[in-house]
Amino acid sequence: MESLLKFVHLCALAVWMGGMFFAHFCLRPAAFELLAPPQRVPLMVGALARFFRWVALAIVLMWASGLVRLAQVGFAQSPPAWHAMAGIAAVMTVIFGLIAHGVFPTVRRAAQAEQWPIAAAGLGRIRTLVAINLLLGTLTIATATLGR
């Protein structure tokens, strides 16, 4: 059971972190370089809408697998690194919620109305929040691997 929980946890982490890295460092810069706002913004909205559904699933699986493992070991008996990971993951989850349910709906509406400057500004806010989550995710990975 422990191996299965670890597998699910790491797969969820790979989806979330890998997707953020790809969107931040590959998709967005290429779209910005190659496409005008009327093409770039709908591409980003479509890609992010799909990605956010996968991230939501990944978050559920990550929390479920982590909490089951924590319950198996016991909160008081779990390593300090696990507590740190849970705390950082909580902050990352809140930031994702802000992105997906706060900023992104405004971006989507602006894109549908072809209000490119408003949509672009929202995408910029998302990019900043994703950068924060990438840093937090990297800190979480460091805590998991180096915090022993």
C-alpha positions in Angstrom: 0.0 0.0 0.0 2.8 2.4 0.8 4.3 2.0 -2.7 1.0 2.6 -4.3 0.4 5.8 -2.3 3.9 7.0 -3.1 3.3 6.3 -6.8 0.0 8.2 -6.9 1.6 11.0 -4.9 4.5 11.3 -7.3 2.4 11.0 -10.4 0.2 13.9 -9.2 3.2 15.9 -8.4 4.6 15.3 -11.9 1.4 16.5 -13.5 1.2 19.7 -11.5 4.9 20.7 -11.4 5.6 19.5 -15.0 2.6 21.3 -16.3 3.5 24.5 -14.6 7.1 24.3 -15.8 6.0 23.6 -19.4 3.4 26.4 -19.4 5.7 29.0 -17.7 9.0 28.3 -19.6 7.9 26.8 -22.9 4.2 27.4 -24.0 3.8 31.0 -22.9 7.1 32.3 -24.3 6.6 30.5 -27.6 3.1 31.7 -27.9 4.2 35.3 -27.0 7.0 35.2 -29.6 5.0 33.6 -32.5 1.4 34.7 -32.1 -0.5 38.0 -32.0 -3.0 38.5 -29.0 -6.1 37.4 -31.0 -4.4 34.0 -31.5 -2.2 33.8 -28.4 -4.9 34.5 -25.8 -7.4 31.9 -27.0 -4.5 29.3 -27.1 -3.5 30.1 -23.6 -7.1 30.0 -22.3 -7.7 26.7 -24.0 -4.5 25.2 -22.8 -5.0 26.5 -19.2 -8.6 25.3 -19.0 -7.5 21.8 -19.9 -4.5 21.9 -17.6 -6.5 23.2 -14.6 -8.8 20.2 -14.8 -5.8 17.9 -14.6 -4.3 19.9 -11.8 -7.6 19.7 -9.8 -7.5 15.9 -10.1 -3.8 15.9 -9.3 -4.4 18.0 -6.1 -7.2 15.6 -5.0 -4.9 12.6 -5.5 -1.9 14.2 -3.9 -3.9 15.3 -0.8 -5.6 11.9 -0.6 -2.4 9.9 -0.9 -0.5 12.2 1.5 -3.2 12.2 4.1 -3.7 8.4 4.0 0.0 8.0 4.5 0.0 10.5 7.3 -2.8 8.7 9.0 -1.0 5.4 8.7 2.1 6.7 10.4 0.3 9.1 12.7 0.6 12.9 12.7 2.7 13.1 15.8 5.1 10.3 14.6 5.5 11.6 11.1 8.8 13.1 10.1 9.0 17.0 10.3 9.6 17.1 6.5 6.1 15.7 6.0 4.6 18.5 8.1 6.6 21.1 6.1 5.4 19.4 2.8 1.8 19.5 4.0 2.0 23.2 4.9 3.6 24.2 1.6 1.1 22.1 -0.3 -1.7 23.9 1.5 -0.3 27.3 0.4 0.1 25.9 -3.2 -3.5 24.6 -3.2 -4.8 28.0 -2.1 -2.8 29.7 -4.9 -4.1 27.3 -7.4 -7.6 28.0 -6.2 -7.0 31.7 -6.6 -5.7 31.2 -10.2 -8.4 28.7 -11.3 -11.4 30.3 -9.6 -10.3 33.9 -9.2 -8.1 35.2 -12.0 -8.8 32.6 -14.8 -12.6 33.2 -15.1 -11.9 36.9 -15.7 -9.3 36.0 -18.4 -11.7 33.6 -20.1 -14.5 36.3 -20.2 -12.1 38.9 -21.5 -10.9 36.5 -24.2 -14.4 35.7 -25.2 -15.2 39.4 -25.5 -11.9 39.9 -27.4 -10.7 42.3 -24.7 -7.0 41.4 -25.3 -5.4 43.9 -22.9 -7.6 42.7 -20.0 -7.0 39.1 -20.9 -3.3 39.6 -21.2 -3.1 41.4 -17.8 -4.9 38.4 -16.2 -2.5 36.0 -17.9 0.3 38.0 -16.5 -1.1 37.6 -13.0 -1.5 33.9 -13.6 2.1 33.7 -14.7 3.3 35.4 -11.5 1.2 33.1 -9.3 2.5 30.0 -11.3 6.0 31.2 -10.7 5.3 31.4 -7.0 3.9 27.9 -7.0 6.8 26.6 -9.0 9.2 28.0 -6.3 7.0 26.5 -3.6 6.8 23.1 -5.4 10.6 23.1 -5.8 10.9 23.8 -2.1 8.5 20.9 -1.4 10.6 18.5 -3.5 13.7 19.7 -1.7 12.1 19.1 1.6 11.0 15.6 0.6 14.3 14.6 -0.7 16.8 16.6 1.4 14.8 17.0 4.6 15.7 13.6 6.1 
